[in-house]
Amino acid sequence: MWEKLTQYFSGRGLKEVNLNRDDMRLYYASEGKSADPVWLINDAAVAALTKEKYNRYMETIRSIFQKQGFETVSMLTLFVTGRIGQCKEVGEGSAFWIVDADYGRLIVYENQPEDFLGIRSVIENNLHFGGHSRNAEGAQTDLDHDNFRAASRVAAYSRDAVTRVDKTRADAYLEEQRRQNRYRTSQRRSGLQNVCIVTAVLIGINLVIFLLTDLFELVGILEKGQMSWRTVVTEHGYYRLFTCMFLHYGIDHVGGNMIALYALGGELERQMFRVRYIILYLVSGLGASVVSCIYYHYFTNIDPYSAGASGAIYGLMGAFLVMLIMHPEQRRRNNATRVVIFAAYLIYSFVRADANVNLAAHFGGLVVGALLYPILDGIRTKRIREWDRKRKM
């Protein structure tokens, strides 16, 4: 039964925390800032387990998840053993079930959750039919191999799960039930999981504003949002450093920028995660605006207006190049199309490089993005290393 349970949890896509022990396993599902760990303990570990050790393990496991930013941790302990009395004594005050290996039964006491992650029915079927379960026609099916893996792909939470708890723990289990409902909702929306939301939103904002200024001729938006060094330095219109990033002067201008943003932004968003990706995009765009103001204010005698997302996109280009250098595995991925678009965008920018193209902003965005990416990636890598270290405790 121990092997079947570990196969089941691995097969249904739950993440595993390595405890460096053969007699314990820890799997978990997560959503947002909530984590639902299932801690499996077999007979060999139960034999040496005391109430004090059990509580220390519980505190360590909870601290691992809390230090990774999970605010709510609802854990179920699954004892796989025949030592019923010892498990009941050790697990008192926590959420636990007992898989009685001697008599082939699942023991769930009155004050315990009646279901957790939808696993109860699978465990009971596997026990009651001697290692077999029933298919839709009522025939027994072996769960050792393909059928067991097929059962692992069912929805993570039971639709008919009912939580029965005592008064002192009612709030915790009601919250867990609400979290189950949220999980089912997220599963129904699983088709959007691979969509790069931030990149899509940025493209949408740029296109909507372009339609307002070009198609509907709301030129006041363009006049109030575009940037020149005089409007920023002399007139103190510092907001223009930001607003100019979302304005464009023509269909070819916005079209080229959005194609490049779609090609480069999606890969960076997946690799960096959304918050760091937003920081990279916005800071690169602001850096491009600042460099443009400095260049035209101190090194030229002209004061051109400037707008466009190209400064931020050049920041993504700089970050993309540094990513390929720092992470060799990214070079082995299917990034050939993005490299081609990257090169085409560079050529396109320099072909159009006349008085109407702000090369200073392009250069500033490229440098800022290239310098910022290692910092943001270092923060991410440090967190991943810390998480791996905690998992191995």
N, C-alpha and C positions, 0 to 999 in steps of 0.2 A: 504493500500500500504506500510506503514511503516513496518508492520510485515513481509510482503512478501519480502521486500528488505533485512531486517536483516537476515531472513531465507536464502535468496539466497547467501549473502556474507558468512555466516557461513557454508553453505552447500558446497560451492565450494572450501573450504579449506583455505581461507584467514585468517590470524591471526588477532585477535582483541586486541586493546589496551583499557583497562578499564578506561573510563573517569569519572566513578562514577556519571553518569547522565543518567536519563531515556530519555531525549529529544535529546541526541547526541550519535552517535556511530562512532568509528574509526576502520577501517579495513585496512590491508595493505598486499601487496605482495612484496617480496624482492628477489634480485639476486645479489650476490657478495656485492658490496658496494653501490648498488642502491636500493632505497625503493620507492614504489608507494602507498601512503596512499589514501583512500577514506573516506572523512569525511561526515557523514550523519547528517543533522540538521532538526528536524521536526518543525511543525508550532508553537508549544509552545515556543521553543527556539528562533525562528525567530522573534516572537513578541517583545522580549526583547533585540534583538541584534542590536547593533550600529556598525558603521564602525570601531570605535576605539576598541571595544571589539572583533570584528571579527579579526582584525589585531593582537591583542594581543594573541588570541587563536592560530592563524596561526603561530606566532613566537614561542610560547610554543611547539606546535606540532613538528615544524621543529627542534627545539633544542633537543627534546627528541630523534629523530632519528639520528641527527648529533652526539650527545654525545655517541651514541651506535656504532659509526664508519661508518655510512652511509654517503658517500660523496655527493651523488646525491639524492635529495628528490623531487619527482614530485607528487604534491598532487592535487586531484580533490575534490571540495566541492559539495555535492549533497543536495540542499535545497528541502525538501518535504513539500510543503505549497502552499497556494493560494495567498500569498503576493508577487506578481511578481515584482512590482515596488521597494519595499523595498529590495528584494534580489538582484535586478540588481544594486541598489545603493551600498549596503553593499559589494557585491562581486566584484565590479569593480577593475580591476587590478590583479585579480587572476583567476585561472581556476575553473569554476563552471558551473553546470547545474541546472535547476529548474524542479522538478516534480510537475506540476500544479495539485494539488489534486482536485480542483474545476471542471476543465474541462477535466481531464483525458488526459493530453498531456505532452510530454517531451520537454522542451524549451532549445535549444542549440543555442546560439548567434553566429554571424559570426566569431568573433575572439576567439572562444573556440574550444577545441579539439573535433573532430567529433566522436571519440571513445576513451575509456579508459578502459583497462583491459577486453575488449570485452563485456562490460555490456550494451551498448546502445540498441542493438536489443532485449535483454531480457526485459529491462524496457519498451521499446515502445510496444512490443507485449502484455505485461501484461496490459498496459494501454489501448491500442486500442481495445482489445477484452474483456474489462470489467472484467479483472481478469482471462482471459483465453488466451491461445496461440494456434498456429496451429501446428499440427504434420506434418509429411512428406506427408501425403495424403490430407492435407488441413482441416482435421476435428479439431474442437476445443478440447483442452485437459485442464483439470483443473490443475493449477499450485500450488494449495494449499498444496499438500502433496507429493506423490511419484514422480509425473511428474515434480514438481518444483525442487525436489532434483536431479532428473535425469538431468535436464537442468543445474544444478549447476556443473556438472562434465564435461562440455564442456571445450575446450582449453581456457586458461586464456586470450588470446589475439585474437582479430578478424583478420583473415588472410587478409581481404579486407579493414581494417581500413585505412582511409585517414586523415591526419592531415592538417587542414586548419587554418592558423594563420596569424596574422599581422607580419610586418617585425621585430618589436621589440622582438617578442617571437619566431621567427622562429627557432633559434638555439636550444632552449630548447625542442621544440616539435620534431624536427628532431632527437635529441638525444634520446627522448622517443621512437620514432619509431624504431631506431636501437636497443634499449633495448628490445623492443617487439620481434624483430627478434632473438635476443640472447636467449630470454625466450623460444620461440618456439623450438629452437635448443636444449636447455637443456631438454625440455619436451620429445623430441624424444629420448634422451639418458637416460630417467628416469629409464631404467632397470639397470643402473649402480649406482643408488642412494644408495643402501644398501651395495655396495661393499666397503670394507675397503681399500682404495686406498694406504695409507701409508704402511700398513702391506703387501699388495700385492707387492708393489715396493721393499720393504726390502727383501722379500723372493726372488723376481726375481733377485735382485743384487747379493745376496749370491749364488744363483744357477748358474748364468752366470759366476761369478768369479770361482766357483768350477769347472765348465766344462772347463774353460780355463786352470786351473792349473792341473786338473786331466786327462780329456779326451784328450786335446790338448798338454798336458805336457809342458805348459809354466811355468816351475818351477821358472823362474826368478821373477815372480810376488809373489810367495810364499816366496822366499828368501828375497826379498826386503821389504815385508810387514809384516812378522811375527815379534814377539816382544820377547825380553829378557831384563833383567834389564841392561845388559852391553851395548846393542845397543842403549838403551834410555839414560842412565845416562852418560856412558863414551863416546859413539860416537855421542851423542846428536841427535839421530834419534827420535825426539819427535813425528813425524808424525806416527810412528809405534803404538803408543797408540791408534790411530784411525783406521789405516788400518788393524790391526790384527783382528778387529771385523768382517771383511767380508771374512776371509780366513778359510779354514777347511782342515783337514788332511785325510779324508776318507768319503766314502758314508754313513757309520753309523753315523759319526760325524755330517755331514751336515743334514742328514735325521732326526735325533732326534731333532736337534736344530730347524729345519724349522717346524716340526710338533708342537712343543711347541710354537713357535712364532705365528703360525697360530691360535692355540687354544686360547692363552692368549691375543695376540695383538689385535685381532679384537674387543673383548669386551672392552678393555681399550681405543682403538681408538674411539669407538662410545661414550663412557662415558666421555672422556676427551677432545675430539675434536683434530684435526690433529696437530696443532702447538705444543700444550702441550705434546701430545703423542710423537712427534719427539724429543722434548727436553728430555722427560723422557728416551727414548730409548738410545739416544746418550750419555747423561750425565751418565747414569747407566753403559754403556759400557766403557766409559772413566774412570769412577771411579773404575771399576773392574780392568782395566789395571794398574792404578796407585797403587792400593792396592797390586796387584801381584808384581809389581816392588819393592815396599817397603818391602814386605815380603821376597822375595828371595834375595834382596840386603843386608838386615840387620839381618835376622834371619836364613839364611841357608848358606851353602857353595857351593851351586850349582847355575848354570845359565842356566836354561832350556828355550828353545824357546816355545812360546805360541801363539795360534791363536784360533779363534772361536767366534761365536755370543753368547755363553752361558753366558758370563758376563752380557751383555745387557738383555738377556732373564731372568736371575735371578733377574735383576732389575725390569722387568715386573712382576715377581712372587711376589716380595716384595710389589710392588704397588698394585697388585691384592688382596693380603691378607689385606692390609690396607684399600682398597676400600670396601671389604666385612665387615670390622669392622666399618668403618665410615658411610656406607650407608646400613642400614638394608634392604631397598627395593631391593638391588642387591642380597641379600641372598635369597630372595623369587623368583627371576627370575630363568630361566632355566640355571643355571651355574653348574649343577652337573657334566656334561661332562668335563668342564674345570677343576673342582676340581680333578676329577679322573686323567686327563692328567697331572695336576700339581704334584700330588702325584707320578704318574708313572715316571715322569721326574726326580723327586728327587731321587727315588729309583734307577733308571737307572744310575744317576750320581754317586751315592755313591757305587754302585756295581762295576762301572768302576774306582773307586777311587784308582788308583795306581800312580806310578811316572809320568805317562803321563797325568794325570788330574790335572788341576790347581784349586785346591779347594780354594786357596786364592782369585782368581778372582771371583769365584762363590760367596763366602761370601761377598766380596766387592761390587759386583753388587747388591746382595740381600739387603744389608744395605742401599746403596745409593738410590735404588728404593723406599724402604720403607720410608726413610726420605724425599725424594723429592716429593712423591705423595701428602702428605698433603699440601705442599706449593703450588703446581700447582693447586690442587683442591680448596684451599682457594682463589686463585686469580679468578678462575672460579666462585665460589660461591659468591664472593663479587660483581662481575660484574652482576650476575643474580639478586642479591638483589637490586643493584643500578638501574637496568633496571625496576624491579617491582615497586620501589619507584617512579621513573619518570612516569611510566604509571598511577599511582594513583594520580598524581598532578591535 
